[in-house]
Amino acid sequence: YNSIAERAGLKPGMIIMQINHKKTKNISDFNESLKDIDKKRHILMLVRYQNITKFITIRLK
């Protein structure tokens, strides 16, 4: 795997629905959610891929 996100299971084509319990309906929501990430040790994402919805945790270094 080349990145932390890949190791956590994030794949191309996944739809990110939430980041740390904040809805991400568009790129503005996504960018806004990323602003608080540097304060945390992990990112919790709710993603949808091929009709399956699941949580993925990305642990930051």
C-alpha positions in Angstrom: 0.0 0.0 0.0 1.2 3.5 -0.8 -0.7 5.6 1.7 -2.3 5.6 5.1 -5.7 5.7 3.5 -5.1 2.6 1.4 -3.9 0.7 4.4 -7.1 1.6 6.2 -9.2 0.3 3.2 -10.1 3.5 1.4 -10.4 2.7 -2.3 -10.9 4.7 -5.5 -14.6 5.0 -6.2 -15.7 5.1 -2.6 -18.2 7.9 -1.7 -17.2 9.6 1.5 -20.5 10.4 3.3 -19.1 11.6 6.7 -15.8 12.5 8.2 -15.7 12.3 12.0 -19.6 12.4 12.1 -19.8 15.5 9.9 -21.8 15.0 6.7 -19.9 15.6 3.4 -22.4 16.3 0.7 -19.9 18.2 -1.5 -16.3 19.2 -1.8 -16.8 22.3 0.4 -18.1 20.0 3.3 -15.2 17.7 2.7 -12.6 20.5 2.9 -14.3 22.0 6.0 -14.2 18.6 7.8 -10.5 18.3 7.0 -9.6 21.5 8.9 -10.0 19.8 12.3 -8.1 16.7 11.4 -4.7 17.9 12.6 -6.0 18.0 16.1 -6.9 14.3 16.1 -5.1 10.9 16.1 -7.5 9.3 13.8 -10.2 10.0 11.1 -13.5 8.1 11.1 -15.1 8.0 7.7 -18.5 6.7 6.7 -18.1 5.5 3.1 -20.3 3.8 0.5 -18.9 1.4 -2.1 -20.8 -1.0 -4.4 -24.0 -0.7 -2.3 -22.2 -1.3 1.0 -22.0 1.4 3.6 -19.3 1.0 6.3 -17.0 2.9 8.6 -13.3 3.2 8.0 -10.8 4.4 10.6 -7.6 6.0 9.4 -5.0 6.2 12.0 -2.6 9.2 11.6 1.0 9.1 12.6 
